[in-house]
C-alpha cells in the first residue's frame, strides 16, 4: 500500500479526511492468488482508514468483470458501507 497525502483547502469549517482508492479491478479469472492479494490490499486500506479516522472512497472500476466470487469479496470488505458508482 502506497500512501500519498494531499491537503486541499476548500473552506470547510473543520478538517475532513478521506482515503481514496481507485480502479481495483478484482480479477475475473479463477486466479485465487491474485484475488487474495487484491482482497488483502483492500482490507489493509480499509483498516488504515479506520485507524486514521478517514472515510474510505473507492472510484473507478472495482471489478474487471462481475462474477459471484468478486461479489463475495466486495460484500466481505464493504459490508455496511454506502457505495454508489457507475454500473458499467
Secondary structure, DSSP 8 states (H G I E B T S, - for coil): ------------SS---EEEEE---B--SS-HHHHHHHHHHHHHHHHHHHHHT-EEEEES-SBSS--HHHHHHHHHHHTTS-------
